[in-house]
Amino acid sequence: MQLGDLGERLRRATVQVRAAEGNGCGSGVITGSMGYIVTNAHVVQGKNPVIELWDGRRFPGRLLALGRRHDLALVKVDTLGLPALEFGDSNALRPGAMVLAVGNPLGFTGALSMGVVHTVGPLRGLGENRWVQADVRLAPGNSGGPLADAQGRVVGINTMIARGLALAIPSNVVADFVTRARSKAA
């Protein structure tokens, strides 16, 4: 797959997540054609957000699960046939692997940046949680968006910048959260 095609596929499965009230916004990843979207808990702030797709369509979102330990949230919109991304194996990531970050930083819809994995593991001062640490450019609004490998599989959910590196929640943690949240919501 050409890099431009890969970027477009990632952009179409990345949504803008807006607070129902106020100006806060971030990003999210469509994880199923049935309207499931994963994002950061700090993006939704425990409320039902408004979801905007790449083509400008907006839907009210329903918060299904909030996992503050890993800063994750699962939101559902009532629409079908959305372009979803699949999860890759974050345990298979190695330093130097190419990754792409997609999000909506500073109001730019579907912005894409590219870099490499620095390491996968805990970061001193941030507890025991493991992080995918990469040298991709993130800005406010990227939180909740995908960090994808060269095949377009989500290997992390972008969360913050620390010590000059982008930090993403590893996809294996995210996939487990989504699976548990969907089974509880069913």
C-alpha positions as CSV (number, residue, x, y, z in Angstrom):
1,M,0.0,0.0,0.0
2,Q,1.3,3.4,-0.9
3,L,2.0,5.8,2.0
4,G,-0.6,8.3,0.7
5,D,-3.3,5.6,0.5
6,L,-2.3,4.4,4.0
7,G,-2.6,8.0,5.4
8,E,-6.0,8.5,3.8
9,R,-7.3,5.2,5.3
10,L,-6.1,6.2,8.7
11,R,-7.6,9.7,8.4
12,R,-11.0,8.3,7.4
13,A,-11.1,6.1,10.6
14,T,-10.0,9.0,12.9
15,V,-12.7,11.1,14.3
16,Q,-12.9,14.5,16.1
17,V,-14.3,14.1,19.6
18,R,-15.9,17.3,21.0
19,A,-17.3,18.0,24.4
20,A,-21.1,18.4,24.1
21,E,-20.7,21.7,25.9
22,G,-17.5,23.9,25.7
23,N,-14.6,24.0,23.3
24,G,-12.6,21.0,24.3
25,C,-11.8,18.6,21.5
26,G,-9.5,15.6,20.8
27,S,-9.4,12.6,18.5
28,G,-10.8,9.1,18.5
29,V,-10.4,5.9,16.5
30,I,-13.2,3.9,14.9
31,T,-12.8,0.4,16.1
32,G,-15.8,-1.3,14.6
33,S,-18.2,-0.7,11.7
34,M,-21.0,-0.7,14.3
35,G,-20.1,2.7,15.6
36,Y,-17.6,2.0,18.4
37,I,-14.9,4.6,19.0
38,V,-12.0,4.5,21.4
39,T,-10.4,7.7,22.7
40,N,-8.7,9.0,25.9
41,A,-10.8,9.4,29.1
42,H,-9.4,12.9,29.4
43,V,-10.8,13.8,26.0
44,V,-14.5,12.9,26.9
45,Q,-14.1,14.1,30.5
46,G,-16.8,11.6,31.6
47,K,-19.5,13.0,29.4
48,N,-21.3,12.1,26.2
49,P,-19.3,13.8,23.4
50,V,-20.2,14.9,19.9
51,I,-18.4,12.8,17.2
52,E,-17.4,14.4,13.9
53,L,-16.3,12.1,11.0
54,W,-13.7,13.0,8.4
55,D,-16.4,14.1,6.0
56,G,-18.0,16.5,8.4
57,R,-21.0,14.4,9.5
58,R,-21.7,14.8,13.3
59,F,-23.3,12.3,15.6
60,P,-24.1,12.4,19.3
61,G,-21.9,9.9,21.1
62,R,-22.9,7.7,24.1
63,L,-20.2,7.0,26.6
64,L,-20.1,3.3,27.3
65,A,-17.0,2.9,29.4
66,L,-14.4,5.0,31.1
67,G,-11.1,3.5,32.2
68,R,-9.2,6.1,34.1
69,R,-6.2,3.8,35.0
70,H,-5.1,3.7,31.4
71,D,-6.9,7.0,30.4
72,L,-9.3,5.2,27.9
73,A,-12.9,5.7,27.0
74,L,-15.3,3.8,24.7
75,V,-18.0,5.8,22.9
76,K,-20.8,4.5,20.6
77,V,-22.5,6.4,17.8
78,D,-25.7,5.2,16.2
79,T,-24.6,4.7,12.6
80,L,-23.4,1.7,10.6
81,G,-20.7,1.1,8.0
82,L,-18.0,3.2,9.4
83,P,-14.4,2.7,8.2
84,A,-12.7,0.9,11.1
85,L,-9.1,0.2,11.9
86,E,-7.8,-3.0,13.4
87,F,-5.4,-3.4,16.3
88,G,-1.8,-4.5,15.8
89,D,0.4,-6.2,18.4
90,S,2.1,-3.5,20.5
91,N,4.3,-6.2,22.0
92,A,5.9,-6.8,18.6
93,L,7.0,-3.2,18.2
94,R,10.8,-2.6,18.1
95,P,12.8,0.6,18.3
96,G,13.2,2.1,14.9
97,A,9.8,0.8,13.6
98,M,8.0,3.4,11.4
99,V,4.8,4.8,12.9
100,L,2.2,7.3,11.8
101,A,0.1,9.5,14.2
102,V,-3.3,10.9,13.0
103,G,-5.4,13.4,14.9
104,N,-7.0,16.8,14.9
105,P,-4.4,19.0,16.5
106,L,-5.2,22.7,16.9
107,G,-8.3,22.3,14.7
108,F,-6.6,20.8,11.7
109,T,-8.7,17.8,10.7
110,G,-6.9,14.6,10.0
111,A,-3.4,15.9,10.4
112,L,-0.7,13.1,9.9
113,S,2.8,12.9,11.2
114,M,5.4,10.2,10.8
115,G,8.3,9.0,12.9
116,V,9.8,6.0,14.6
117,V,9.3,4.1,17.8
118,H,11.9,5.1,20.4
119,T,11.0,2.3,22.9
120,V,8.0,0.5,24.5
121,G,7.9,0.4,28.3
122,P,7.4,2.4,31.5
123,L,8.6,6.0,31.8
124,R,10.2,7.0,35.0
125,G,7.8,9.3,36.9
126,L,4.7,8.0,35.2
127,G,4.1,4.9,37.2
128,E,4.2,1.3,36.0
129,N,2.1,1.7,32.9
130,R,3.9,0.8,29.6
131,W,4.0,3.4,26.9
132,V,4.8,3.3,23.2
133,Q,7.3,6.2,23.0
134,A,7.8,7.6,19.6
135,D,9.3,10.7,17.9
136,V,6.1,11.7,16.1
137,R,4.8,15.3,16.4
138,L,1.7,15.7,18.6
139,A,-0.2,18.8,19.6
140,P,-3.3,19.5,21.6
141,G,-6.1,17.7,19.8
142,N,-4.1,14.6,18.9
143,S,-5.1,12.9,22.2
144,G,-7.2,9.8,21.5
145,G,-6.0,9.4,17.9
146,P,-4.2,6.4,16.5
147,L,-0.6,5.6,16.4
148,A,-0.4,3.1,13.5
149,D,2.3,0.9,12.1
150,A,3.4,0.8,8.4
151,Q,0.6,-1.6,7.7
152,G,-2.1,0.7,9.1
153,R,-2.8,-1.3,12.3
154,V,-3.3,0.7,15.5
155,V,-0.4,0.0,17.8
156,G,-1.3,2.7,20.3
157,I,-3.6,5.5,21.3
158,N,-1.8,8.9,21.4
159,T,-2.1,10.5,24.9
160,M,0.6,13.0,25.7
161,I,4.1,14.3,25.2
162,A,6.8,13.8,27.8
163,R,10.5,14.6,27.5
164,G,10.1,15.4,23.9
165,L,8.5,12.1,22.9
166,A,4.9,11.2,22.0
167,L,3.4,8.7,24.4
168,A,0.7,6.3,23.3
169,I,-1.2,3.6,25.3
170,P,-0.1,0.3,23.8
171,S,-2.7,-1.4,21.5
172,N,-2.8,-4.6,23.5
173,V,-4.0,-2.7,26.5
174,V,-6.5,-0.8,24.3
175,A,-7.8,-3.9,22.6
176,D,-8.4,-5.6,26.0
177,F,-10.2,-2.5,27.3
178,V,-12.5,-2.3,24.1
179,T,-13.3,-6.0,24.3
180,R,-14.2,-5.9,28.0
181,A,-16.2,-2.6,27.5
182,R,-18.2,-4.0,24.5
183,S,-19.1,-7.2,26.3
184,K,-20.4,-5.2,29.4
185,A,-22.4,-2.9,27.1
186,A,-24.0,-5.8,25.2
